[in-house]
Structure formats: C-alpha cells, structure tokens
Amino acid sequence: MSNKNKTDWKLKLMLSILIGMISVIVLLFGITYGYFVKKLSANNERIVNMSFKETEKNLKEMIENSELELNHLINNPLMWEFSEYNFSDVLKKSINTKNVIHEFDEILSKNSDYYGVAALCGDERTVVSTSEKKSRSGQTYITEELKQMMKECKHTYPYAVWVSSEDLRIPDHSPLQMIINRPVLLGMKAMEENDTVEKDSYLIIAIDENEVQKSYEPVVYNHSKAVLTDRENKIISATDKKMIGTGFNPDDASQNIEYQLSYMGWKLVNMIPKESYLKDAHDLRNFGLVIIVLASIGVLIVAIIWSKKYSTPIEWLMIQMEQVRNGQLNIEKPAAKGWPELDRLNDEFYYTIDKLKKYIEKLKVVEQEKAKEELLALQYQINPHFLYNSLNSIRWMAMMTNNTKVADSLVVLTKIIMPIMKDPSFTWKLSEELEFIENYMVMMQLRYGDTMDYQLDCSKGLYHEMFPRFILQPVIENCFVHGSSPDNILHIHVSVRKTEMFYICVFNRGASMSKERVDKVNQMLGNSQNSIENIGLSNISKRLRLLYGYSDVWIESDVEGVRVNIRF
C-alpha cells in the first residue's frame, strides 16, 4: 500500500467525520434559529392583534359617538333654519349663524376627540367651528371630490360617510379649510331635505387624527410604525405623520402585521422593523456561529483522535492482509494501537494466520512422512516373488530331510511376510490385522511352546472396519521382550472395542513396571517424543496421528500386570 493511498484513506475518513458532525451542528442550529425567529414573529403578532382588538373597539366607539352627535344636530331646529335659509332680514340670519356656531362649540367642548364641526348647504353656504375657538361662515366652492362625498351621503343615508382630510381638495378661501388644515377624519351625513345633492344640506364632524392615533399608539414598540388605512389601502392615520396620505406598501425589512377592522373596510397595520426585534436572534446567531467554530475545532480534534484510533488498526490489518496475499505468512504480532475491538480483530487475524502457517508446516511434515512411507513400501516390494520362491525352496529342502518343524515354521513365516511385502497401503480391514496377529502368534508358539497363553476379545461385527496396519504386532512383541510372570507362562490378552473411536487394550498378565518407568513412558508418548527404548509405541502414536490427526497411547501398571491402551 503506497503512502499516498494511506494518506488519502485517512484524510477521507477524517473529513467525512468532520463534515458529518459540522453538518449536524449547522442543521440543528439552523432549525433552532429558525424556530426562535418564528416564535418571535408569532409573539409579535399575538401582542399586536390583542392591542388592535382594543383599538378597534375604541375607534368604533369614537365613530359611533360622532355619528350620534350628527344625528342630534339633524334634529336641532337651528340646523333646519340654516338649511332652509328663510330669514326676513340680515339680523335674523346673523343670529342663526351665531346660534349654530354656539351649538358647534358646545359639542366641541364636551368631547376632545373632535377638532371641528361644520354645516354645508348645496348652495355652498357654510358654517364652521373648531376646537381652537375659531369659527367662520361664508361661501364654499364645492370641488369635485366634495361633491362626490355629498352624493355618497345621499346614497348611504341614514349612515354617515367617512373620509380622510387628505382626500378632499378644498380651496384656501373656503371656511371648510379651517377643519382640514390638519390631519382629521371627516364624517358627513345628509339631512335628507331634498332629493338633489345641490338642494340638500349636510352636517360634518371632524375627528382629530391625533386622537385616532392615541387609540392604536400603544401597539407601537421596538421602533415600529402603526398606520390606519382606508379601503383603497391609503394611509389616513399614522404614528409617522409623513406617511399620512400615501399608499401603504409592505416593507420586506419589517414584519407587517395587518388587522382588518369590522367596519368601513379600514385596516390597522403595525410595521415592526426586523432589525429591532431580531436583535436577540442576531445575538443568538452570532453566538451560534462562535459555537459552530469552537465545535468545529473540537470535532476536528476528536476526528483526528478517532481517526487515529480507528484507522491505525485498520491500516495495520490491510498491510498484513496484503502480506498474506503475497504469500508472506510470517506476519508480525500486532500491538494495541486503537479501539479494543479493532485490536482484537488484528489479534484474531494474526492467530488465524499463525494456525494456518502451523497447519501448512504440519502438512509438509505429513507429505515428507508419506514420501518416506511410499519409499519404504517400494523397498518392501523389491522382488517379493524372489523372496517367496526362496522360502518355498528352503521349505522343500526341509521336507526332503524330514525336518517338519522347520518346514512348518517356514509356512507360517511366509504367511507373515507376504502381507507386508505385497501391499504398501496404510490400512486394511480389522479381520486382516487379526489374521496377521494370529499368524504371528503361531510363529511365537513354535518358539515358546506351552509357555505362552494368548486370548483375543473382539466382536465379529467389527471385522469389516478399516484398521491401521501393524498396530497390534509391536505391542505384542513388547510382551515377549519385556513380559514375565511368576509361573513362567506369558499371558497375553488383546481386547478391541469401538463406539465412536477404537479402543484397544493389550494386557500382559503378571508383568510389572515401576511407577517412575510408567510416568516416563507416558510423558514421552504425550509429548510425541521419539525414544529408542520405546520405538514401537512411539511409532504407533506417530502413525495414528498422521493417519487420523489424533491418537492417545498410554501405559498402566498394577499388581495384575501391565496394560497398553490405544485410542484413536
């Protein structure tokens, strides 16, 4: 693995951790910030709407009181006298005008909401009085806007018509100029004296815009601006006087909270600058940015540590896997360099490869032993017919000289030698092993005569089982070499059993071995050590392990005799 690939791999891991953590932090902060801003906006809207509801109630009460005053004036005989204009002389006319003004002043003195009261006839006669104790009468030029308002009064009778002073264009010499020289709301009601606009008379009451503003002024906070708009979306009252008479246009830099009034199509709007009420949100945002920077540094440090703890053992594992792939099984045992779980993974891989290496070495030994066995088998096959013919020739010569004992011995010897010479395989049937032992015991019988006792205990159901060749003969031969008994008779008992494994016991009755000798032999067999003194048992144990992968050979000695146990 090149250094560049190692660097790229670690860098990608660290960047993925860093980007992932920062993305989560930014996402959570963005959700929190958005939720906070939304809650601030909702809270503003809730507070403003509560105030606007109270404003709606106050405005409605103000307008209803104004309309009530107009109704009282319509029922006042002075207004009808002024409207009919049937005066016999100038003095009566002057007295009527004076009385009308006095009536207007009484209304203005009772209610500070009003700025002025006026009476207007279709023939342009006008009487005006204001809260500033100024009054005036005279002719008024009826402009198109004023005439349109008078027509609407006739159409909507008995209700009053309300407009802003900004909607009327009154000449400077007109008495009505006295009540529209400042922002006011004008309420006009027809007396319904005649059918035509020009012949009828109208009563006008002006509500001071400052008084209107006071009704919704409490809603203003955080440097906001509140306005009252008419049905044409034109501002007729505002906390900022410069806005009166202009059209209302929502400003993106402000939170525009609109409240539709239940009468006349008017609307209240509070424009709260976002910069003012979002100051806390901006502080939170700036604080969050600092936290993100600090968190990013912390995440970077954690990512570096975590990456090292994670990537180092993985990198080590990849290096070892590459070595194994290239056939290098002598890998180094890893040291603890990262998370315990990953270090354990490295350990498990190391131990697995170590077992594989030992298994391969064992296979090599088995192959070498197998080659030796095959070579030995080839040596055993050197002209077996020559040996067989030679033994037959010796037997024929013994019979010619009437030496039957020698001839019989040669027959038995031939039966023993021929299986060894003609078949180099490692296993045969148990029946063949037992037949070989029987021939061997016959040969020993010719030598020892009646001083030998041999017994076999084996179920015939096992005769067809495959069995390793020449396993029993070395053990029985040891009985002849080392065995003895008080009655000078060699007692040999062979037992063969099988459940899941073969179990063989060769019992030499009457023989004995010291405990030290038994322990030494068993230790040698357990450690798979070779011993010249016990070459037979060593060879048996080694051969069984090579054939079956497992064998257990041990000796027992007690007062009855010596037992050699074999299990495989």
Secondary structure as a PSIPRED ss2 file (coil, helix, strand):
# PSIPRED VFORMAT (PSIPRED V4.0)

   1 M C   1.000  0.000  0.000
   2 S C   1.000  0.000  0.000
   3 N H   0.000  1.000  0.000
   4 K H   0.000  1.000  0.000
   5 N H   0.000  1.000  0.000
   6 K H   0.000  1.000  0.000
   7 T H   0.000  1.000  0.000
   8 D H   0.000  1.000  0.000
   9 W H   0.000  1.000  0.000
  10 K H   0.000  1.000  0.000
  11 L H   0.000  1.000  0.000
  12 K H   0.000  1.000  0.000
  13 L H   0.000  1.000  0.000
  14 M H   0.000  1.000  0.000
  15 L H   0.000  1.000  0.000
  16 S H   0.000  1.000  0.000
  17 I H   0.000  1.000  0.000
  18 L H   0.000  1.000  0.000
  19 I H   0.000  1.000  0.000
  20 G H   0.000  1.000  0.000
  21 M H   0.000  1.000  0.000
  22 I H   0.000  1.000  0.000
  23 S H   0.000  1.000  0.000
  24 V H   0.000  1.000  0.000
  25 I H   0.000  1.000  0.000
  26 V H   0.000  1.000  0.000
  27 L H   0.000  1.000  0.000
  28 L H   0.000  1.000  0.000
  29 F H   0.000  1.000  0.000
  30 G H   0.000  1.000  0.000
  31 I H   0.000  1.000  0.000
  32 T H   0.000  1.000  0.000
  33 Y H   0.000  1.000  0.000
  34 G H   0.000  1.000  0.000
  35 Y H   0.000  1.000  0.000
  36 F H   0.000  1.000  0.000
  37 V H   0.000  1.000  0.000
  38 K H   0.000  1.000  0.000
  39 K H   0.000  1.000  0.000
  40 L H   0.000  1.000  0.000
  41 S H   0.000  1.000  0.000
  42 A H   0.000  1.000  0.000
  43 N H   0.000  1.000  0.000
  44 N H   0.000  1.000  0.000
  45 E H   0.000  1.000  0.000
  46 R H   0.000  1.000  0.000
  47 I H   0.000  1.000  0.000
  48 V H   0.000  1.000  0.000
  49 N H   0.000  1.000  0.000
  50 M H   0.000  1.000  0.000
  51 S H   0.000  1.000  0.000
  52 F H   0.000  1.000  0.000
  53 K H   0.000  1.000  0.000
  54 E H   0.000  1.000  0.000
  55 T H   0.000  1.000  0.000
  56 E H   0.000  1.000  0.000
  57 K H   0.000  1.000  0.000
  58 N H   0.000  1.000  0.000
  59 L H   0.000  1.000  0.000
  60 K H   0.000  1.000  0.000
  61 E H   0.000  1.000  0.000
  62 M H   0.000  1.000  0.000
  63 I H   0.000  1.000  0.000
  64 E H   0.000  1.000  0.000
  65 N H   0.000  1.000  0.000
  66 S H   0.000  1.000  0.000
  67 E H   0.000  1.000  0.000
  68 L H   0.000  1.000  0.000
  69 E H   0.000  1.000  0.000
  70 L H   0.000  1.000  0.000
  71 N H   0.000  1.000  0.000
  72 H H   0.000  1.000  0.000
  73 L H   0.000  1.000  0.000
  74 I H   0.000  1.000  0.000
  75 N C   1.000  0.000  0.000
  76 N C   1.000  0.000  0.000
  77 P H   0.000  1.000  0.000
  78 L H   0.000  1.000  0.000
  79 M H   0.000  1.000  0.000
  80 W H   0.000  1.000  0.000
  81 E H   0.000  1.000  0.000
  82 F H   0.000  1.000  0.000
  83 S H   0.000  1.000  0.000
  84 E H   0.000  1.000  0.000
  85 Y C   1.000  0.000  0.000
  86 N C   1.000  0.000  0.000
  87 F C   1.000  0.000  0.000
  88 S C   1.000  0.000  0.000
  89 D C   1.000  0.000  0.000
  90 V H   0.000  1.000  0.000
  91 L H   0.000  1.000  0.000
  92 K H   0.000  1.000  0.000
  93 K H   0.000  1.000  0.000
  94 S H   0.000  1.000  0.000
  95 I H   0.000  1.000  0.000
  96 N H   0.000  1.000  0.000
  97 T H   0.000  1.000  0.000
  98 K H   0.000  1.000  0.000
  99 N H   0.000  1.000  0.000
 100 V H   0.000  1.000  0.000
 101 I H   0.000  1.000  0.000
 102 H H   0.000  1.000  0.000
 103 E H   0.000  1.000  0.000
 104 F H   0.000  1.000  0.000
 105 D H   0.000  1.000  0.000
 106 E H   0.000  1.000  0.000
 107 I H   0.000  1.000  0.000
 108 L H   0.000  1.000  0.000
 109 S H   0.000  1.000  0.000
 110 K H   0.000  1.000  0.000
 111 N C   1.000  0.000  0.000
 112 S C   1.000  0.000  0.000
 113 D C   1.000  0.000  0.000
 114 Y E   0.000  0.000  1.000
 115 Y E   0.000  0.000  1.000
 116 G E   0.000  0.000  1.000
 117 V E   0.000  0.000  1.000
 118 A E   0.000  0.000  1.000
 119 A E   0.000  0.000  1.000
 120 L E   0.000  0.000  1.000
 121 C E   0.000  0.000  1.000
 122 G C   1.000  0.000  0.000
 123 D C   1.000  0.000  0.000
 124 E C   1.000  0.000  0.000
 125 R E   0.000  0.000  1.000
 126 T E   0.000  0.000  1.000
 127 V E   0.000  0.000  1.000
 128 V E   0.000  0.000  1.000
 129 S E   0.000  0.000  1.000
 130 T E   0.000  0.000  1.000
 131 S C   1.000  0.000  0.000
 132 E C   1.000  0.000  0.000
 133 K C   1.000  0.000  0.000
 134 K C   1.000  0.000  0.000
 135 S E   0.000  0.000  1.000
 136 R E   0.000  0.000  1.000
 137 S E   0.000  0.000  1.000
 138 G E   0.000  0.000  1.000
 139 Q E   0.000  0.000  1.000
 140 T C   1.000  0.000  0.000
 141 Y C   1.000  0.000  0.000
 142 I C   1.000  0.000  0.000
 143 T C   1.000  0.000  0.000
 144 E H   0.000  1.000  0.000
 145 E H   0.000  1.000  0.000
 146 L H   0.000  1.000  0.000
 147 K H   0.000  1.000  0.000
 148 Q H   0.000  1.000  0.000
 149 M H   0.000  1.000  0.000
 150 M H   0.000  1.000  0.000
 151 K H   0.000  1.000  0.000
 152 E H   0.000  1.000  0.000
 153 C H   0.000  1.000  0.000
 154 K H   0.000  1.000  0.000
 155 H H   0.000  1.000  0.000
 156 T H   0.000  1.000  0.000
 157 Y C   1.000  0.000  0.000
 158 P C   1.000  0.000  0.000
 159 Y C   1.000  0.000  0.000
 160 A C   1.000  0.000  0.000
 161 V E   0.000  0.000  1.000
 162 W E   0.000  0.000  1.000
 163 V E   0.000  0.000  1.000
 164 S E   0.000  0.000  1.000
 165 S H   0.000  1.000  0.000
 166 E H   0.000  1.000  0.000
 167 D H   0.000  1.000  0.000
 168 L C   1.000  0.000  0.000
 169 R C   1.000  0.000  0.000
 170 I C   1.000  0.000  0.000
 171 P C   1.000  0.000  0.000
 172 D C   1.000  0.000  0.000
 173 H C   1.000  0.000  0.000
 174 S C   1.000  0.000  0.000
 175 P H   0.000  1.000  0.000
 176 L H   0.000  1.000  0.000
 177 Q H   0.000  1.000  0.000
 178 M H   0.000  1.000  0.000
 179 I C   1.000  0.000  0.000
 180 I C   1.000  0.000  0.000
 181 N C   1.000  0.000  0.000
 182 R C   1.000  0.000  0.000
 183 P C   1.000  0.000  0.000
 184 V E   0.000  0.000  1.000
 185 L E   0.000  0.000  1.000
 186 L E   0.000  0.000  1.000
 187 G E   0.000  0.000  1.000
 188 M E   0.000  0.000  1.000
 189 K E   0.000  0.000  1.000
 190 A E   0.000  0.000  1.000
 191 M C   1.000  0.000  0.000
 192 E C   1.000  0.000  0.000
 193 E C   1.000  0.000  0.000
 194 N C   1.000  0.000  0.000
 195 D C   1.000  0.000  0.000
 196 T C   1.000  0.000  0.000
 197 V C   1.000  0.000  0.000
 198 E C   1.000  0.000  0.000
 199 K C   1.000  0.000  0.000
 200 D C   1.000  0.000  0.000
 201 S E   0.000  0.000  1.000
 202 Y E   0.000  0.000  1.000
 203 L E   0.000  0.000  1.000
 204 I E   0.000  0.000  1.000
 205 I E   0.000  0.000  1.000
 206 A E   0.000  0.000  1.000
 207 I E   0.000  0.000  1.000
 208 D E   0.000  0.000  1.000
 209 E H   0.000  1.000  0.000
 210 N H   0.000  1.000  0.000
 211 E H   0.000  1.000  0.000
 212 V H   0.000  1.000  0.000
 213 Q H   0.000  1.000  0.000
 214 K H   0.000  1.000  0.000
 215 S H   0.000  1.000  0.000
 216 Y H   0.000  1.000  0.000
 217 E H   0.000  1.000  0.000
 218 P H   0.000  1.000  0.000
 219 V H   0.000  1.000  0.000
 220 V C   1.000  0.000  0.000
 221 Y C   1.000  0.000  0.000
 222 N C   1.000  0.000  0.000
 223 H C   1.000  0.000  0.000
 224 S C   1.000  0.000  0.000
 225 K E   0.000  0.000  1.000
 226 A E   0.000  0.000  1.000
 227 V E   0.000  0.000  1.000
 228 L E   0.000  0.000  1.000
 229 T E   0.000  0.000  1.000
 230 D C   1.000  0.000  0.000
 231 R C   1.000  0.000  0.000
 232 E C   1.000  0.000  0.000
 233 N C   1.000  0.000  0.000
 234 K E   0.000  0.000  1.000
 235 I E   0.000  0.000  1.000
 236 I E   0.000  0.000  1.000
 237 S E   0.000  0.000  1.000
 238 A E   0.000  0.000  1.000
 239 T C   1.000  0.000  0.000
 240 D C   1.000  0.000  0.000
 241 K H   0.000  1.000  0.000
 242 K H   0.000  1.000  0.000
 243 M H   0.000  1.000  0.000
 244 I C   1.000  0.000  0.000
 245 G C   1.000  0.000  0.000
 246 T C   1.000  0.000  0.000
 247 G E   0.000  0.000  1.000
 248 F C   1.000  0.000  0.000
 249 N C   1.000  0.000  0.000
 250 P C   1.000  0.000  0.000
 251 D C   1.000  0.000  0.000
 252 D C   1.000  0.000  0.000
 253 A C   1.000  0.000  0.000
 254 S E   0.000  0.000  1.000
 255 Q E   0.000  0.000  1.000
 256 N E   0.000  0.000  1.000
 257 I E   0.000  0.000  1.000
 258 E E   0.000  0.000  1.000
 259 Y E   0.000  0.000  1.000
 260 Q E   0.000  0.000  1.000
 261 L C   1.000  0.000  0.000
 262 S C   1.000  0.000  0.000
 263 Y C   1.000  0.000  0.000
 264 M C   1.000  0.000  0.000
 265 G C   1.000  0.000  0.000
 266 W C   1.000  0.000  0.000
 267 K E   0.000  0.000  1.000
 268 L E   0.000  0.000  1.000
 269 V E   0.000  0.000  1.000
 270 N E   0.000  0.000  1.000
 271 M E   0.000  0.000  1.000
 272 I E   0.000  0.000  1.000
 273 P E   0.000  0.000  1.000
 274 K H   0.000  1.000  0.000
 275 E H   0.000  1.000  0.000
 276 S H   0.000  1.000  0.000
 277 Y H   0.000  1.000  0.000
 278 L C   1.000  0.000  0.000
 279 K H   0.000  1.000  0.000
 280 D H   0.000  1.000  0.000
 281 A H   0.000  1.000  0.000
 282 H H   0.000  1.000  0.000
 283 D H   0.000  1.000  0.000
 284 L H   0.000  1.000  0.000
 285 R H   0.000  1.000  0.000
 286 N H   0.000  1.000  0.000
 287 F H   0.000  1.000  0.000
 288 G H   0.000  1.000  0.000
 289 L H   0.000  1.000  0.000
 290 V H   0.000  1.000  0.000
 291 I H   0.000  1.000  0.000
 292 I H   0.000  1.000  0.000
 293 V H   0.000  1.000  0.000
 294 L H   0.000  1.000  0.000
 295 A H   0.000  1.000  0.000
 296 S H   0.000  1.000  0.000
 297 I H   0.000  1.000  0.000
 298 G H   0.000  1.000  0.000
 299 V H   0.000  1.000  0.000
 300 L H   0.000  1.000  0.000
 301 I H   0.000  1.000  0.000
 302 V H   0.000  1.000  0.000
 303 A H   0.000  1.000  0.000
 304 I H   0.000  1.000  0.000
 305 I H   0.000  1.000  0.000
 306 W H   0.000  1.000  0.000
 307 S H   0.000  1.000  0.000
 308 K H   0.000  1.000  0.000
 309 K H   0.000  1.000  0.000
 310 Y H   0.000  1.000  0.000
 311 S H   0.000  1.000  0.000
 312 T H   0.000  1.000  0.000
 313 P H   0.000  1.000  0.000
 314 I H   0.000  1.000  0.000
 315 E H   0.000  1.000  0.000
 316 W H   0.000  1.000  0.000
 317 L H   0.000  1.000  0.000
 318 M H   0.000  1.000  0.000
 319 I H   0.000  1.000  0.000
 320 Q H   0.000  1.000  0.000
 321 M H   0.000  1.000  0.000
 322 E H   0.000  1.000  0.000
 323 Q H   0.000  1.000  0.000
 324 V H   0.000  1.000  0.000
 325 R H   0.000  1.000  0.000
 326 N C   1.000  0.000  0.000
 327 G C   1.000  0.000  0.000
 328 Q C   1.000  0.000  0.000
 329 L C   1.000  0.000  0.000
 330 N C   1.000  0.000  0.000
 331 I C   1.000  0.000  0.000
 332 E C   1.000  0.000  0.000
 333 K C   1.000  0.000  0.000
 334 P C   1.000  0.000  0.000
 335 A C   1.000  0.000  0.000
 336 A C   1.000  0.000  0.000
 337 K C   1.000  0.000  0.000
 338 G C   1.000  0.000  0.000
 339 W C   1.000  0.000  0.000
 340 P H   0.000  1.000  0.000
 341 E H   0.000  1.000  0.000
 342 L H   0.000  1.000  0.000
 343 D H   0.000  1.000  0.000
 344 R H   0.000  1.000  0.000
 345 L H   0.000  1.000  0.000
 346 N H   0.000  1.000  0.000
 347 D H   0.000  1.000  0.000
 348 E H   0.000  1.000  0.000
 349 F H   0.000  1.000  0.000
 350 Y H   0.000  1.000  0.000
 351 Y H   0.000  1.000  0.000
 352 T H   0.000  1.000  0.000
 353 I H   0.000  1.000  0.000
 354 D H   0.000  1.000  0.000
 355 K H   0.000  1.000  0.000
 356 L H   0.000  1.000  0.000
 357 K H   0.000  1.000  0.000
 358 K H   0.000  1.000  0.000
 359 Y H   0.000  1.000  0.000
 360 I H   0.000  1.000  0.000
 361 E H   0.000  1.000  0.000
 362 K H   0.000  1.000  0.000
 363 L H   0.000  1.000  0.000
 364 K H   0.000  1.000  0.000
 365 V H   0.000  1.000  0.000
 366 V H   0.000  1.000  0.000
 367 E H   0.000  1.000  0.000
 368 Q H   0.000  1.000  0.000
 369 E H   0.000  1.000  0.000
 370 K H   0.000  1.000  0.000
 371 A H   0.000  1.000  0.000
 372 K H   0.000  1.000  0.000
 373 E H   0.000  1.000  0.000
 374 E H   0.000  1.000  0.000
 375 L H   0.000  1.000  0.000
 376 L H   0.000  1.000  0.000
 377 A H   0.000  1.000  0.000
 378 L H   0.000  1.000  0.000
 379 Q H   0.000  1.000  0.000
 380 Y H   0.000  1.000  0.000
 381 Q C   1.000  0.000  0.000
 382 I C   1.000  0.000  0.000
 383 N C   1.000  0.000  0.000
 384 P H   0.000  1.000  0.000
 385 H H   0.000  1.000  0.000
 386 F H   0.000  1.000  0.000
 387 L H   0.000  1.000  0.000
 388 Y H   0.000  1.000  0.000
 389 N H   0.000  1.000  0.000
 390 S H   0.000  1.000  0.000
 391 L H   0.000  1.000  0.000
 392 N H   0.000  1.000  0.000
 393 S H   0.000  1.000  0.000
 394 I H   0.000  1.000  0.000
 395 R H   0.000  1.000  0.000
 396 W H   0.000  1.000  0.000
 397 M H   0.000  1.000  0.000
 398 A H   0.000  1.000  0.000
 399 M H   0.000  1.000  0.000
 400 M H   0.000  1.000  0.000
 401 T C   1.000  0.000  0.000
 402 N C   1.000  0.000  0.000
 403 N C   1.000  0.000  0.000
 404 T H   0.000  1.000  0.000
 405 K H   0.000  1.000  0.000
 406 V H   0.000  1.000  0.000
 407 A H   0.000  1.000  0.000
 408 D H   0.000  1.000  0.000
 409 S H   0.000  1.000  0.000
 410 L H   0.000  1.000  0.000
 411 V H   0.000  1.000  0.000
 412 V H   0.000  1.000  0.000
 413 L H   0.000  1.000  0.000
 414 T H   0.000  1.000  0.000
 415 K H   0.000  1.000  0.000
 416 I H   0.000  1.000  0.000
 417 I H   0.000  1.000  0.000
 418 M H   0.000  1.000  0.000
 419 P H   0.000  1.000  0.000
 420 I H   0.000  1.000  0.000
 421 M H   0.000  1.000  0.000
 422 K H   0.000  1.000  0.000
 423 D C   1.000  0.000  0.000
 424 P C   1.000  0.000  0.000
 425 S C   1.000  0.000  0.000
 426 F C   1.000  0.000  0.000
 427 T E   0.000  0.000  1.000
 428 W E   0.000  0.000  1.000
 429 K E   0.000  0.000  1.000
 430 L H   0.000  1.000  0.000
 431 S H   0.000  1.000  0.000
 432 E H   0.000  1.000  0.000
 433 E H   0.000  1.000  0.000
 434 L H   0.000  1.000  0.000
 435 E H   0.000  1.000  0.000
 436 F H   0.000  1.000  0.000
 437 I H   0.000  1.000  0.000
 438 E H   0.000  1.000  0.000
 439 N H   0.000  1.000  0.000
 440 Y H   0.000  1.000  0.000
 441 M H   0.000  1.000  0.000
 442 V H   0.000  1.000  0.000
 443 M H   0.000  1.000  0.000
 444 M H   0.000  1.000  0.000
 445 Q H   0.000  1.000  0.000
 446 L H   0.000  1.000  0.000
 447 R H   0.000  1.000  0.000
 448 Y H   0.000  1.000  0.000
 449 G H   0.000  1.000  0.000
 450 D H   0.000  1.000  0.000
 451 T H   0.000  1.000  0.000
 452 M E   0.000  0.000  1.000
 453 D E   0.000  0.000  1.000
 454 Y E   0.000  0.000  1.000
 455 Q E   0.000  0.000  1.000
 456 L E   0.000  0.000  1.000
 457 D E   0.000  0.000  1.000
 458 C E   0.000  0.000  1.000
 459 S C   1.000  0.000  0.000
 460 K H   0.000  1.000  0.000
 461 G H   0.000  1.000  0.000
 462 L H   0.000  1.000  0.000
 463 Y C   1.000  0.000  0.000
 464 H C   1.000  0.000  0.000
 465 E C   1.000  0.000  0.000
 466 M E   0.000  0.000  1.000
 467 F E   0.000  0.000  1.000
 468 P E   0.000  0.000  1.000
 469 R C   1.000  0.000  0.000
 470 F C   1.000  0.000  0.000
 471 I C   1.000  0.000  0.000
 472 L H   0.000  1.000  0.000
 473 Q H   0.000  1.000  0.000
 474 P H   0.000  1.000  0.000
 475 V H   0.000  1.000  0.000
 476 I H   0.000  1.000  0.000
 477 E H   0.000  1.000  0.000
 478 N H   0.000  1.000  0.000
 479 C H   0.000  1.000  0.000
 480 F H   0.000  1.000  0.000
 481 V H   0.000  1.000  0.000
 482 H H   0.000  1.000  0.000
 483 G C   1.000  0.000  0.000
 484 S C   1.000  0.000  0.000
 485 S C   1.000  0.000  0.000
 486 P C   1.000  0.000  0.000
 487 D C   1.000  0.000  0.000
 488 N C   1.000  0.000  0.000
 489 I C   1.000  0.000  0.000
 490 L E   0.000  0.000  1.000
 491 H E   0.000  0.000  1.000
 492 I E   0.000  0.000  1.000
 493 H E   0.000  0.000  1.000
 494 V E   0.000  0.000  1.000
 495 S E   0.000  0.000  1.000
 496 V E   0.000  0.000  1.000
 497 R E   0.000  0.000  1.000
 498 K E   0.000  0.000  1.000
 499 T C   1.000  0.000  0.000
 500 E C   1.000  0.000  0.000
 501 M C   1.000  0.000  0.000
 502 F E   0.000  0.000  1.000
 503 Y E   0.000  0.000  1.000
 504 I E   0.000  0.000  1.000
 505 C E   0.000  0.000  1.000
 506 V E   0.000  0.000  1.000
 507 F E   0.000  0.000  1.000
 508 N E   0.000  0.000  1.000
 509 R E   0.000  0.000  1.000
 510 G C   1.000  0.000  0.000
 511 A C   1.000  0.000  0.000
 512 S C   1.000  0.000  0.000
 513 M C   1.000  0.000  0.000
 514 S C   1.000  0.000  0.000
 515 K H   0.000  1.000  0.000
 516 E H   0.000  1.000  0.000
 517 R H   0.000  1.000  0.000
 518 V H   0.000  1.000  0.000
 519 D H   0.000  1.000  0.000
 520 K H   0.000  1.000  0.000
 521 V H   0.000  1.000  0.000
 522 N H   0.000  1.000  0.000
 523 Q H   0.000  1.000  0.000
 524 M H   0.000  1.000  0.000
 525 L H   0.000  1.000  0.000
 526 G H   0.000  1.000  0.000
 527 N C   1.000  0.000  0.000
 528 S C   1.000  0.000  0.000
 529 Q C   1.000  0.000  0.000
 530 N C   1.000  0.000  0.000
 531 S C   1.000  0.000  0.000
 532 I C   1.000  0.000  0.000
 533 E C   1.000  0.000  0.000
 534 N C   1.000  0.000  0.000
 535 I H   0.000  1.000  0.000
 536 G H   0.000  1.000  0.000
 537 L H   0.000  1.000  0.000
 538 S H   0.000  1.000  0.000
 539 N H   0.000  1.000  0.000
 540 I H   0.000  1.000  0.000
 541 S H   0.000  1.000  0.000
 542 K H   0.000  1.000  0.000
 543 R H   0.000  1.000  0.000
 544 L H   0.000  1.000  0.000
 545 R H   0.000  1.000  0.000
 546 L H   0.000  1.000  0.000
 547 L H   0.000  1.000  0.000
 548 Y H   0.000  1.000  0.000
 549 G C   1.000  0.000  0.000
 550 Y C   1.000  0.000  0.000
 551 S C   1.000  0.000  0.000
 552 D E   0.000  0.000  1.000
 553 V E   0.000  0.000  1.000
 554 W E   0.000  0.000  1.000
 555 I E   0.000  0.000  1.000
 556 E E   0.000  0.000  1.000
 557 S E   0.000  0.000  1.000
 558 D C   1.000  0.000  0.000
 559 V C   1.000  0.000  0.000
 560 E C   1.000  0.000  0.000
 561 G E   0.000  0.000  1.000
 562 V E   0.000  0.000  1.000
 563 R E   0.000  0.000  1.000
 564 V E   0.000  0.000  1.000
 565 N E   0.000  0.000  1.000
 566 I E   0.000  0.000  1.000
 567 R E   0.000  0.000  1.000
 568 F C   1.000  0.000  0.000
